[in-house]
Amino acid sequence: MLKKKHGDKSPINSTGLQKRQAVVKALYDAKASLLVGTDSPNPYVVSGFSTHEELRRLARSGIPNYDALRIGTYNASRLTQLK
């Protein structure tokens, strides 16, 4: 986890991020179907870069790298019924 600098209130260093990571990990542990990139129409989301950032954050939440990649690829295909 990134260390919080004195007086830094950015979201990347907040306890809110830690809480969101705990929720994501709990959903993963409960076998919930997780997806990557579901907010693509957002004008502030840069395709590609944002996906890599989301995969990195999944891994930082405690999800194994293999499963983070699976969430970003296979799960989307399976849930949209593409083969």
HELIX and SHEET records of a PDB file:
HELIX    1   1 PRO A   11  ASN A   13  5                                   3    
HELIX    2   2 THR A   15  ASP A   29  1                                  15    
HELIX    3   3 PHE A   49  ARG A   60  1                                  12    
HELIX    4   4 ASN A   65  GLY A   72  1                                   8    
HELIX    5   5 TYR A   74  LEU A   79  1                                   6    
END                                                                             
